[in-house]
């Protein structure tokens, strides 16, 4: 494979790998803009609630007040709750669950993929069959079942999302490990006495990271969509305001006030879009070879 | 290795996968807090410890775990997925009632997504830097980022409420009178918006992949030969290039089936489509564990069968694949 040469650590080290990645990333205007939007959303999630409102469930005004009409920038929902306050609190849940579920599935996926790709043989056979098994289960249904059986707390929801979405990471990690483990520098480390654990974590993994990082970024986006879906169905923690919950609870009233559904949906859409654009930018920056496409 | 032996191999592997799903189902049932005795006791408005023990004994819950597992598996082999206390009927008959609606939705969404996706992908690949090409990239981003239930509600607002072209909910209009033909047209009419909504997630994925694989194929030597022979552009693109470029799209479509089934749960909820998804939600709210697990098993079965069919379809399209995929 031709990619092998480009990954040689010496080439990267010469120009400073992180600076090079940052330089490439900054060239991608869409990705930079998306990163700015994302930072704005994170800021809103952090400082929005303490500055703006301390209870998103509080009924502050008459129901279905249109955006901007009675001093509520985004209007009120079917119970007269301030939608902007709901969005601020919902941003916290979306980002927190998105990040922790993605982290969890990356953890599972990397462990399984790395073991399969490194040890090969029957370990690989067993682990990849295990991965295929999880690919057969319809993800949303499976996590609905977990939430239904074990209760709809934020922890269970996070685990339910993390447990079903690691298969892609496992496949990518395995493919990278299969490729990298045959490289000369790995053999050199092995010859100089590095143990298996050290080979996996310190020698191979750092060079397998670029595609994993890109996938992890995309996973944050899909975990946010996943959480939104669960809370839209009413299967997320009912005591924690989230974007999907606003849409789900206002859905019967779209005839009266469609903005109560349109606005939180836009919030999800913009957040996930920003994350996938940043992911695309990272992809281009980390794999300079792919840019010709 | 001949094809028949290969098919036998794939089918037995599929059966092992399904067995694993059943074991997982059983484990979930076993680990989850609360059992059938709690459910029945709840329905009766409470029961003392003796009655609870009696119920557990009559359902075999006092036997060792492995015995329970074996009897569960044996029941499934006999097409018995348990009894739903909420719906007061067997889980199998519940599923049989709901499966056709879900299959109709899932299959038509996949067909629409593949058809339009391939069409867009081919058009985009003809001019890699043209307007369509950029539109395909944008569409892919949209398809990935928009929550599907929200897309559905937006389509509902636009094409059922503001411009009443399509029905708001359900699968058929009970007030309509007429023969089979009229009823079929009615179902098709109800099917339009849910299908478009569900297809929107995957359409983008397929068109992007089709564009990439078309670009790759169009650059290969045999295409140059075909052009040099003097074949028309249309013949080269459709007959020579597309045939080879379709392969990755079909593979991906097969892999996406479990995601399509997942998406169908949300789409069914938005459009009150009477399929497995709405049944799953109802049974979860009612804490009807046998039905929930029956749905999980059955939808996994759908995915496994779809994967099997994709595998066979790929073999038909591409004679190069003789041994196992990968």
Interface residues (C-beta under 8 A of the other chain):
Chain A: X132 X133 X135 X136 X137 X138 X139 X140 X141 X142 X144 X145 X146 X147 X148 X149 X150 X151 X221 X225 X228 X229 X232 X233 X234 X235 X244 X247 X251 X254 X255 X258 X261 X262 X265 X268 X269 X272 X273 X276 X277 X293
Chain B: X17 X20 X21 X24 X28 X31 X32 X33 X141 X142 X144 X145 X146 X147 X148 X149 X150 X153 X154 X156 X157 X161 X212 X255 X258 X259 X261 X262 X263 X265 X266 X269 X270 X280 X281 X284 X285 X287 X289 X292 X293 X295 X296 X299 X300 X303 X304 X307
